[in-house]
Amino acid sequence: MYAINPEAGFFGVAPGTSTKSNLSAMVTLEKNSIFTNVALTPDGDVWWEGMTKTPPAELTDWTGQPWTPGCGRKAAHPNSRYTTPASQCPVIDPAWEDPNGVPVCAILFGGRRPNLVPLVTEAYIWDQGVFMGSIIGSQLTAAAEGTVGQVRRDPFAMLPFCGYNMADYFGHWTHFREKLGFLSPKIFYVNWFRQDSTGRFIWPGFGENSRVLKWVCERVDGVGKARPTPLGYLPTHDALDTDGIDINPQDMLDLLSVDTEGWLQEITEIRKYYDQFGDRLPMALLQNAAALESRLHGGANVAPTQNEELLSWVEVMKQSLTPDDIHWCNGSDAEYQFLCDLLVQRGTFVRLNPENHPNSFVARSNPDDVVRHSKDVFVCAQSQQDVGPTNNWADPQLMKDKLSSLFQGSMKGRTMYIVPFCLGPLDCKLSKVGIQLTDSPYAVLGLRATTRMGYRVLNLLSKDQPFAKLVHSVGAPLAAGQQDVPWPCNPEKRLIVQFSDTAELWSYGSGYGANSIMSKACFALRLGSVMAKREKWLVSRCVIISVAPPTGAKYYMCLLLPSSCGKTGLAMMVPKIPGWKVTCVGDDIAWLYIGRDGRLYAINPENGFFDTATGRSTIRDTGIIETIKSNTIFSNVAVTGEGNVWWEGLTKDPPQQITDWQGKPWTPGSGTPAAFWNGRYLTPHSNCPCMDPDSEHPQGVPISAFVFGSRRTDTLPLVHEAYHWAAGTAIGATLSTLDAGQIKYDPYAMRSYCGIDIYDYIAQWDALRDELGYNLPKVFHMNYFREDADGHIMWPGYGENSRLLKWIWQRIDGSGKVARTPIGFVPPAQELDTKGLDLSPEVVTKLLKVDRDEWDAEVDRIRSFYRKLGKVPDSLEAELKAILTRFDTQMSACGIPFSDTSVPAGAYHTQAR
């Protein structure tokens, strides 16, 4: 939404304007101004009531008569005016004449009420904000204006100025939301005229109103503190900046109080006021009045939305799931604390030591509900071919019948939480809205930690806008009087299902992280891959980071690695090279699209981290450890006697006595792990000290490189660069790990997370070559797990991996030197920055070695893997042939690490074409 000012000057009321009330206005009026019906001093200056504390001894009043302070008349007419050009205003915005106008982030309505209306209120959704604007009112203070105390309505401050039916004007506001989509401004209502019992204005007003505007800006920016009330969001007791003003805590309570009885009476008056507009009054306004009334009566179940499909769906699901109660989640801090306290009371959470882990908890799940099982995950589509060989397919109708039976009455005895969330920044056109129904408070907290969640998301939904439907139940209904367990679940009937054709996700029987927090693997990856294929963008399971030297450009990269390859460690890396900096945009998922400038951009659909805690070290993983110090929910880790978390690998020596992940006493001699191997943490992005400043940019960040990774003890060199995009596509399709002696291939680290045929997914990557042209990012591969003959990993890893990123940065920047091998460019051994490392040149040579015998075997394994997939793009097989051909033509003998040929940094794009 943009706004222009059609005027080029000011025509305002003079009385009351002073250097105290409006210094900028007084400076503006110093010259080139025309005043109407004001008083004149003997010196030929203007004057009006309120201009100075003490009036002049004599004046000529606005009628031209002599005037003194004791004459009993007004010197200036109450409606005396000034006219002056806007160019004289000292605070005129530099964009005031921009032909495009200025983008509007918030709309503020306001009235003059001595009581009832709080100092500032934020609407939950657009329609509620329109309701606020339609009831703007000021209380009459003079008998000449009408009955003293009566509220005079001035909807949208337009009553005397609207040139058509006012009810139609209301409708114009209501329907305008449909044009805005994700970009709706927030709506607020201000009232700085509240008085105490003596008639004193409580709030100082004038320039101090900037304190209210500061909170409004913080709310727009997503950082302002607020509490939900029947009226909307109000500032918490400590949210408004009151430093330096004389206002006591009781005054603030009065300013931000909600008078329930007074508002119930107000609603009666509002309905009477609405009656005059008859049938033309938009139904949304009457619905908001009814919703406000219900909230004032304590009705938490009133839907804060007018999206008809959502309301209908919730009603249908309520009849099927039969919860005892429903709760529309607002995403507030108060709601978060309430649910955490509830889970502590139930025994699901253990509250951690607030000094070391403020506002943090440990959850202990049922030992049979601790991981995601691929056998329980199904993708339903009309065509089995759309699902491909890497997914479990099921007939949609048969599966719907099965789910209907499972979910019937599954929430009996529980609360159904309705959780609106957004994947991606709220004002990003690629972002997607989902609504999850769940009977798990843990799932609600997980969604709040990892997405943009709450009423602010409902504001994105117009009356008919589609959304993804997610249904989750732990599958443990409670009979009347039945005692609940700390971690309810039904693992024997666990089922996670995607309906690709209708954008639905269903999860039954599990309370575990990714099974219950369905925004992540279920939506952002699996269902996201379906949406991306239809809408021509790309989903990637990867880290998004920026890398920058002490001086020089910052480049964004996507890092794609299979599980257990150190992905999150790369996202929150603290580089070991002095002066180099790595910032994090995301640690797990990227949504990629081609921008208007022809470059590839990435957004992170998530807003928090959900990853493995077990194995994280205070020495190696300092970025992660710093991130999870506070406001974190851990699961299935151990707790020390001091109320701190612990897991294997966190410290060199384990504590002598702790409580393990199952709640049992544990000592180093117990013979069992203290923490489960898949112990986890949930924490918001705001905790991370290395988040990139553009991580929430609605456009995303431009990608300069894809960096793939594998976990292999041999064959794959420490780091290499693909010769061209087709070679890079082949690298991504064959990411691999060595697990229990078996090499497992994981195309683009998406094998378990791709909701479409993996062939179609690989083809999407292949097609980027034609879509991006010369804007293609470079492609690299890292393998920092190579071992020597004794089975020791040769490269130190962790923060030292910044040395590999340095060479990658140099290649992007056009300064890095390379040597040619049959599989791609590698850094010459002497060019890789190993300063300060205890690595001999011989070890570095081994790390970069490309061996013919190893690659002959690798090509055979890859071809066997391709046969299992059924079909792959022709470019993948062509690249295997090219590798073998390059071995024959580039090397005279097997085992030569690389040739001495240096290749210019810009050769990549020449090869690509």
N, C-alpha and C positions, 0 to 999 in steps of 0.2 A: 504494500500500500504506500503510495506516494501522496504528498500534499504540496499544493502551491498556494501562495497568498496572492489573491487577485488584486490586492490593493498595493499602493506604493507609499502609504503614509498612515498616520494615526489620527483618529477622531475620537477623543475620549473625554470622560467626565473629569473635570478639574477638582472639585471639592473632595478633600480627603487625601489628595496627592501631596506628598511632602518628601523631603530628603530622607526621612525615616522610613516612610511606607514604600517609597519607590524612587530611589536616588537616580536610577537610569532615566526614568521619565523626566525628572526635573532637569537633568543635564540636556536631554533631548529638546526641552522647551526653551532653552536659553536664547535661541535666535530663530529667525525665519518661521515664526509661529503666529497663528491667528487665534485669538481668544474671543469667546462669545459669552456675554452676560456674567463677567467676573467683575470684581471691584478693582479700583485703581488707587494707588497711593499718591500722595502729593508729589512724589518724585517721578511719577509716570510709570511705576512698576505695577505688576498685577498682584492680586491677593485673593484668596478664598479661604473659607473655613477649613481648618485642618492643615493649612500650609505651614503655619508656625505655631509654636506653643502659646505665644502671647500675641493677640491681634494688635495692629498699629493703632495709635491714639485717634487717628481720623482717616477717613477714606471717602471716596466717591463710590456709592454702591452701584449695583448692576443696572438700576433704573436711572442713574445720573444724579441721585440725591445725596446730600452730605450724610455721612454715617459715622457714628462713634460706637464703641463697645456697649454702651448702656442704652442705645436707642431702641432695643427690642426687635430689630429686624435683622434678616440675613444680609450680609454684605454682598455675597455672590449667590446667584440662583442655584438651588440644589442640583440643577441639571446643566449648569454652565459647562462650557466645552472648550477644548483646544483642538486645533488642526495643525499638523506639522509633518514634514516629510520623514519617511523611515530612514533615509540616508544619514540623518543626524543622530540616530540612536547609537550610543557607544557600545551596545551589546548586540547589534544586529548581526545575524549569522552570515558568514561569508557566502553561504549557498542560497541566500534568500531570493536571489534572482535567477537561480539555476533553472533553465527551461524544463528540466525533468522533475523539478520539485525536490523534496527531501523524503527519504524513507521513514515511515512512521513505525515505531516499535511499541508505542503505548498510547492509549487514549484515556484521558482523565476527565471524568465528569465531576461536578461539584455543586453543592447547595449551601444554604445558610440556615443551619438548624442548631438551636441552643442545647438540644439534647438528642437522644435516640441514635443519631447517625454517628458512627465512630470517626475518628480522625482520618483514617484511610482504610479502604477495603479493596481487595483484589477479587474480581469475578472469577469463578471457577472455569467458566466456559464463555464463549462469545455471546450466546443467546442470553445468558444471565447478565452479561455486561450491557446488552441492549435493554434488558429489563431495567437495569439501574438508570440508564440514560433516559428512559421513558418516564421515570418518576422523580426526576430532579425537582426539588422543591425548596422554597425558602419560607421561614416562619415570619408572618407579619408582625411588625414591632410598633406600628402607629395606627391609631384608629382611623385616620384619614384614608389608609390603604384598604381597610376592611376590618374584619373582626380580629382583634389582637390575639396572637397565638395560632391563628388559622394558617394552614400550610397552603401556599400558592404554588401550584405546579407550573413548571416551565420546561417541558420535555425537550431534552437536547439543547436547551437554551434557545429554542427556535420558535416558540409559540407565536410571538408577534411577527415573525419573519418568514414563516413557511407559506409558500404560495399555492399549496394544494392541500388536499385532505390530510390532516395530521396522522390519521391511522395508516394511510398509505406511506407516509414518511417513516413511520415505525417499521412497516414491512420492508421498505427500502434498506434500512439498517439490517434487519434480520436476514434478508436474502443476500446482502453484500458479502456475507461470510462465504458463500458458495464460490465466489470468484477468487478467494484468497488462498484456499487450501492450507498448506503447511505454514503460510506466512502471516497468519492472523496476528495483529497486535494484541497485547494484553490490555485488559480494560480495568480501570480503577475508579473509585469514587472517593473524593476528598471532602472533608468538612472541618475547617479550622475555626469554627465559630462556636464550639461547645462551651457551655458555661457551667460554673458550679452553682451551689444553692444561693449564693449571694449575688449572682449575675455577673461574676468576673469571668472574662474569657480565660480558659485554662491554657490554651496554646498561645505562644507569643505572636505567631503569624508573621506577616511581611517577609523579610529576608530569611527568617528562620524556617519558612516553609520549604527551603532548599533541603532541609533534613528529611522531609517527607519525600521529596523528589529523589533524594539519594537512595532511599529504600526502594522506590519504584524502579530506579535504574538497576539496583541489585537484583530485584525480582526478574526484570527483563533479562538480566545476565545470568540468571539461574543460581545465584549465590545468596540472595537475601533470605533471612529466616522468617518463617511465617507459621501460623497455626490455623487449622481449619475451624470455622465456626459456621453456624447456620446461615450467616450473611455472606460468607466467602472467606478468603484468607485475610487474616489480620496480622500485623507484626507481632512477633513474640515480645516478651517484656524487655528483652535486651537488644532488639533488632534495630530500633531507631537510634541514631546518633544524637544524644542529648548532652554531650560534653560542652560545658561552657554556658549552658542556659539554666536558669533557676526554675526547675520543675521537679517536684518530688515524686517518688514512686506511686503514691496514691493518685496523684494527678494523671500519671500515665495509665494506671488501671482504669480510671474514669474515662479517659479519652478513647480507650480501646475496649471498653466493655460492650456487651450485647444485652440490651434490655428486652428479654423475651416477651414479657407481657405487653410492653410498649409496641413492639414490632407486630404482635398479633393484632393489636388495635389498628396499627398502621395498614396492615393488609386489608382490613375491612374498608378503610378509607380509599385505598388504592383501587379496590374493586368498584367502589362507587364512582371514582374518577374515570375508570375504564368504561363504565356503562355508556358514557356519552358518545363513544366511538362506534357502538353497535357492532354489526357483523363484520365490519371492515378491520376491526382490531385483530392483529396477528395472533393466532392461537398460541404461539410460543410464549407470548407475554403472560397469558392466563396460566399456562403450564408452569412458568417460572414462579408466579405468585403462589400457586398450589404447592410447588416443590419447597419454596421458602417456608410456607406455613407448616408443612410436614416436618422439615428439619427443626423448626422451632419447637414442635411438639416432641422432638427426640427421634424422629424417623430417620435412621441412618440408611434405610433401604431405598430412599428416593433416588431415582436415576438422575445423575447430573449431566444428562445428554438428551438431545432430541433426535439422535440417529435412529430412524424407525427400524432398520434391520437389526441393529444392536438390541434395542428394547424387545423386539419380537423374539430374537434368539435367546436372550436371557430368560424370558418368560417360559419358553419351551423347555429349556434346559432345567430350569427350576422345577418344573412339573416332573421331569424325568429323574433328576438327581435327588430330589426331596430333601434339601438341606433344612436344618432347623432355623437357620438365619442366613441372611445374605449381607455382604458388606462391600460397598463400592470403595475401592482403595484410592485415596487421594494423594499418596506419595509424600505426606508431610513427615517432619521429624517426630512429631508427637505420635503419629501412627506407628512409625518404626519402633519407637521406644516401647509403646504399648505391646506390640507383638513380641519384641524381645523379652519383656518382662513376663508375658504370658507363657513363653516357652521355657523360661527359667522356672516358673511355678510348676509347669508340667513335668519338669525333669529332663526336657529335651536339650536345654542349654545349660552350660556351666558358665557363670559370669567370671571373667578373668580379672586379675589384679588391675584396678583402675590406674595405678601409678605407672605401670609398665605397658599395659594394653588398654588404654581408655576406650570405653564403650565397645568392648570386644567380648566374644563368647566362643565356646567350644560346643559343637553338637556331636552327639554320639549316636550313630545310626544303628539299626538292626544289622548284625553281622552278615545276614543274607541279603542286605540291600546296600551294597557299597561300591558297585561299579556299573558301567553300562555294558549290556550283553548284546552283541550284534544279532544273535539268534532271536531276540525278542523284538527286533525292529523290522517293520514291514513298510513297503511303499506300494500304495494302491493307485493304479491308473488303468484306464480302459484298455490300453495296449500294453502287454507285457514287454514289448520291445522298447517302450519308452523308459523302462526301469533298468534294463541292461543286466549283465551277468554279476555285477558286484552288489546287487540289492536283493532282498527277499521280496518277491512279488506276491500279492494276494488280490483276489477278485474284489472290487470295491463294494459290491452289494452284499456279498457273503461276509465280508469283514464288518460292514456297517451293522448287519444283523447280530454278529457276535458281540460287537461293542455295545450295542443297545442293551443286550442282556446283561453284560458285565456292569454297565454304568447305572442300570435301573436301581434307584434307591441307594447308590453308593455313598452319598454324602449325608445319609440319615444320622442325626445326632451331632452333626458338625456344621460349621459355618462355611458357606460358599463365598469365597473372595472373588470379586470381579476386578481384574487387574488390567487397566489400560496401559500399554507401553509403546514406545517408539524405538525402532531400530534405525540408527542414524541420527544426525543432528536434526532438531525439530524443524528447522527451516531449509532442509535439504530436499530437493525434488526427488532424489532417489530413495529417501527414507520410507519405511513401511510401518503402518500401525497394526498392532496385534492386540487382541483382547483374550487374556487367559482366565478361565474359570478354574479354580483350584480349592481344595479343602485343606491345603497345607500352608500354615503360616510361614514355614521355612521357605517354601517356594515364593511367597510374596516378598520376603526379605531378600531373596536371591535376585528376583526381578528388579527390586529397587536398587540393589547394589550394582547391577550390570546393565541396566537400560535407563532410558529417560522414561520415568513412570509416574502415573498419577493423573489428576484432573487436567493438568496442562496438556496432556496428550489428547484428552477428550475434546479439547478446544480445536484440535486439528480435524475432527470429524464433522463434516457437514451432514445434513439430514439423510443423504443417500449415498455417502461415500463408503466404498467397500473397505473391509479390514480382514485380516487373517483371524480365524477362529481356532482357539486352542483350549482343549478341555483336559484337565488333569485331576485324577483322584487317587488317593493312596489305597483305595479299595478296601477300606476297613470301616463300614458303617457301625454305628453304636446303637444298641437297643436302649430303651429307657432305663436309666439307672446303671448302665454298664460302665465299668471303670475303664478309662482309656489307658494306653501304654505310652511311654515317652516317644517312641518312634513307630507310629502305625504304618503298616505296609502289608502287602499281599504278594510276596515275591513268586509264589507258585503260579500266579496268574498274570505275571508282569507282561505288559504289551505296550509297545510304542508304535503308533501308526501314522503315516502321512497319506493324505488324500490329495494327490497332485492336482487333479482337475478342479477341485473346489477350494483349494487353499485352506485345508483343515488339518489340524494335528490333534491326536488323542494319545493320552498316556495313562496307563492304569497299573496300579499295584506297587509302585515304587515312589519313595520320597527322596531318593538319591539325586544329587545335584542336577546333572544334565537331563535326567529323566523327568524331573519335576520343574526345573527352571528351563522351560521349553523354548525360550527365546534364542538359546545359543545353538547347539548342534541341530535341534529339530527345525528351527525357523531360519536363523541367519545362514546356516549352511545347506541343510537338505532341501527345505522348501525354497530357500533363497536361490538355489541353483535352478529350480524349476522356473521361478519368476525371471531370473536373469536370462535364461534361454529364450523365453517368450518376448522379453522386453529389450533384448540385445545389449546386455551388460554382462559382467562376469563376477562370479563368487570365487574367492580364494581363501584357503585356510593358511594364513600367514601372519607374520609380524610386519608392522609398518614402522619404520624408524627413519630418522634423519641422521646423517653423518656430516660433520663439519670439522675442518682443521682450525688451528688457532686464527688463521686469516685465510679467507677464501670462501667459496660458495658452499651453501648447504644443499645436499642432495638427498632426496627421499628414495628409499628402497623398500621393496617387499621381500621378505625372507621366508621361504617355504621349506619346512622341514617336517619329516614324520615325527610321531610321538617319541619322547625320550631322547631327543637330539639337542636339547638346550634352547628351545625356541624362546621361552619367556626370559631366560637369562640374557639372550641377545636383545630382547625388547627393553630391558632395564639395565643394560650394561653400563658399568663405570669403566671407561677406557683406561688402559694402562699406559697409553702414549701421552706424554705431557701435552696439554693444551687442546687435545682432540675432544670432541663432544658428541655424544649420542643422545638423541631425544626420542621419546616414544609417542607414536600415534595410536598404536594398538598392538596387542600381544598375540592375537589368535585369528582374527578374521578381517578380510578386506573385501569391500564391494568396489569393483573397478568399472569405470566408464570412460568413454572418449569425450573430452570437453570440446567447447566451441573452438578452441585454438588448435584442435587436432592432436593434443597430447593426451596421454593416459593419466587419469586421476583415480585416487583411492580414498574412500571414506571408511572409517571404522564404525560398523553398525552398533557396536557395544559401547557401554559407558562405565565398565568396571572390569575387574579381573576375576576369573575363576580358574584356578590352576592348582597343580600339585605342590603341597607344602613339604612333604617328606623328602629329605635329601638336600633341601636348601640350607646353605651354610652362612653363618655370620661372617666368614672370611671371604668366600668366593662370590656370594650373591648379595652384596651389600645393598644394591638398588632394590631388590625384592624385599629384603628384611626391613628396610626403611619404610617401604610402602605398606607393609602389613602390621605396623606397630599399633595402629589405632583403628577404630571403626571397622573392624574385621570380624567375620564369622568363620571360624575354623571348623573343620569336621574330621573326626576320627584321628585326632592327634592326642598325644599325652599331655597331662597337666601336672606341673610340679607342686610341691607343698606350698610354695609361695604364690600360687595362682598364675603361673606363667606357662606358656606352651613349650613343648619340647617334642622333637622327633629325631630319629636317627640321622646323623649328619649335621644337625644344627650346631653342635659344639663338639670339640675334640673328645671330651670326656662326658659320659652321661651322668645325670644326677644319680645320687645313691638310692633315692626312694621317690617314686612318682606314682601317679594313677594312669594306667594305660588307656588305650582308646576304647576299651570295652568297660571302663569304670572299675577295673581290678587293680589292687596294689601290684607294683612292679619294681624290681631291682635289676641291676645289670646281670645278675645270675639267674634270672627267671627263665631264660631259654626261649622266650617269645619276643617278638618285636613290641616295643612300647607304643609305636604309632603304626597305623595301617599303611601299607606301601602306597596306597592311593589317598592318603590324608590330604585334605584340600583347604583352600582359603577363598573367601569371597570378600572383595574389597572394592570400593569405588575408585575411579580414575583420579578423583581429587586428592587421593592419598599419595599419589606417585610424585616424587620430587623431580622426575625427569620427563614429565609429560610435555609434549611439544606445544608451543603456544597456538598452533593452527590445528590442533587435534579435533576441535569442534567446528572448524571452518565448513560452512555449508557446501562449498565447492569441492572440499577435500584437498588433497595435496598431490602435486605432480610427481609421477614415478619415473625415475631415471634408470632404475635397474631392478631386475629380479635376481635374487640370490637363492638358489636351491641348495639343499643340504641332504646328506645321507650319513648313516652310521655304519661305516665299513672299516674293517681292520686292514684291508689291502685294496689293490686295484685302482680306486679313485684317489687322485692326488689331493693334497691339502686344499688347493683352490685352483680353479681354472675358469676361463672365459670361453663361451661358445663362439664359434666362428661367425654364425649368423642365426637368424631367428628360428629357422627350421631345426638347426642343431640344438638350440635352446629348448624348443618344444619337446624334442626327443629326450633331453636331460630331465625335464620336468616330468615326463611320462614314466620315467624309470627310477625315481627316488627309491632308495632301498635302505634296509636295516638288516643287520646280522643278529638273529634271535635264536638262541639255543642251537647254534650251528647251521641254521637255515637262513638263506637270503630271501627276504620278503620284499616285493616291490609294491610301492604305494604311489600311484600316479598323482602328482601334485599334492601329496599328503592328504588326498581327498577320498581315498578308496572307501573309508567307512562313513563318509559324510556327504557323498554326492547323491542327490535325489533323482538324477537322470541317468540315462545310459552313459557309461564312462567314455564310450566312443564319441558321443555328441559333445561331452565335456572337453575331451582332448581336441576335438575339431574346433571348438570355440577358441582355444588358445592358438591353434594353427591359423585360424582366419584373421587374427589380429595383424598378421604380416601384411595383408592387403589393406586392412582398415587404417593402420597407423602409418604405413610407408616409412619415411625417413624419421618419423617421431618414435620409432620403436625403442623401448628401453633396451639396454644391454642385458645379457643373461650370463650369470656366473653359477658356479657350484662350489660348495665347501664340504670338506670331510676332515674334521679335526680329530677323528678317532683312529687314525692309522697306527698300527702297532709295530714294534720291532720284533726281532726274532725271539725275544724272551716274553713276548706278550704284553709289553708295557706300551701304553699310549705315548707317542713321541711328542705330540704338541701339547703345551700346557693348558690351552683352552680358556674358558671363562672370559675374564677381562682382557686376556691376551689376544682373544679373537679380534679385538679392535685393530690389530696389525693386518689382518686379512681385509677388514673393511677399509683400511687405509689404502691398500693397493687397489681395491675396487673403486674407491673414490678417485684415485689418480687416473684409473682407466676411463671413468666417466668424464673427468675433467680434461682428458687428452694429454696427460703427462706421464702416465705409467708405462714402463717398458715391459716388453713381453718376449717370450720365446715360443716357437711353434711346436706343437705336439700333434699326433694324429687325432686327439680328441678335442683340441682347442688350444687357446693361449694359456700359458702359465707364467708366473713371474720368474725371471731369472733368479737363481738362488741368492745372488749378491744384492738383488733389488728389494727383496722382502725385508721389511724392517724387523730385525731380531735383536736390536740393541738392548742390552740388559738381560737377555735370556741366556740360559745355560744350554745352548744348542750349538753343536759343532756344524761346520759346513757340510759334513758328510750326512748328518741327520737331516738337515734341510733338503739336501739332494734326494734322500730317500722319501721324504714327505711329498716331493713334487714328481716323483718317478711315475712314468707311464710304461707299463710292461706289456709286451706283445702276447706272451703266453696267458697272462691274467686276462687280457682283453679278448683273446679268442674265446676263453671260457665264458666271459661276461656276455659277449654277443650271443653265444648259444643259449645262455640262461634267459636273456631278454627275449629272444625269439620264441622260446618255450612259453614265456609269460604272455607274449602277444597272442599266441595260439589259444591260451586259456580265455583271453578276453573276447575271442571270436573274430573281432575285426578292429583294426586301428587305421588311422590315416596313412596313406601311402608314403607321406614324408618321413614317417618314423622308420620304416624299413629302408628307405633310401638313405637315411643317415647312418644306419648300421653298415650298409655296404660302403658308404663313403669313408667311415672310420677304418675299415679293413683295407680299403684302397690306399688311404693315406699312410697306413703302416707299411704297405709295400713300396710306396713311392718316396716317403720322407725318411725312412730309416733303413740303413744297410744291415743292421743287426738288432736283435731283440735286446731289450734291457737298457738301451740308451735312454737316460732320463729325458733329454730334450735336445733339440738341435741348437746351434749357435745363432740361428737366424733371428735377428730382431725385426719386429713388425711394427710399423708406425701406428701410433695410438688411434688414428682415424680410419684404419683399414677395416674395422668391423662393418661399418655401414656400406662400404664398397662391396664387401663379400655378401652382405645381406641382399643386395639388389642383383 
